[in-house]
Amino acid sequence: MHFLQHMKALIIISGAAILFSSCSSSFSSPEAMAPNADYSKRQIQRSGTINMKSRSLESSSEKSIALIAHHQAIITSSSLNDDRYKATIRVPSNSLSSLMQSLESVGKITSSHVSMDDVTAAYLDLEATLKNKRALRDRLRALLSQATKVEDILKIEKELSRVQTDLDQMDARMKSMRSKVAKSTLNLSIIRQRIPGPLGIFSKSGGWIFDKLNYLN
């Protein structure tokens, strides 16, 4: 009986510590903690969008693919048809700006945008909760190794399973958050700029030469 009471007290105390940690973090907004946080340790999620047009869609798409590879980025999805080339790109966050600048050379920019989301507070909150959950898991494991009664063993194993499930879910969230901080998402769209008038009609039916010449102009 004493052993079971000790286990209940441990769970209550550990649970209170986790709740207190979570509540403390929730009162600290990213703006409030910004002056005291080391900028190099801030958790910033960046994303970008770049839209452009080109008279030579095939050439522009090929050049963009080469530039993306040059910046150690990868294309996670893409599509190309007669009128548009679209690509979703994952790029190291510290290369997002340079990649976007490089892509300006493949066509005429119509719009460009970068957004930043400071998730430092949420990251620190999750980090503290994980620390406390791991401590609770370790204490439960220690209790399990000391338990002798079947009733106690079953109760500890049930609680240990619940805590481990929580840990697995939080670990997945942490990995996702770190991944989004380490690599940015860039959405690229290039539309074909049609040549107006009779020249455009002839170019469309007569081949790629006029597209190439007009793109160079």
Protein Blocks (a to p, Z undefined) as FASTA:
>chain_A
ZZmmmmmmmmmmmmmmmmmmmmmmmmmcfklmmmmpcfklpccddddddddddfblmlmm
mmmmmmmmmnopacfbdcddfkbccddddddfklmmmmmmmmmmnmccfbdcdddddfkl
mmmmmmmmmmmmmmmmmmmmmmmmmpmbfklmmmmmmmmmmmmmmmmmmmmmmmmmmmmm
mpccddddddddddehjklmmmmmnojklmmmmmmZZ
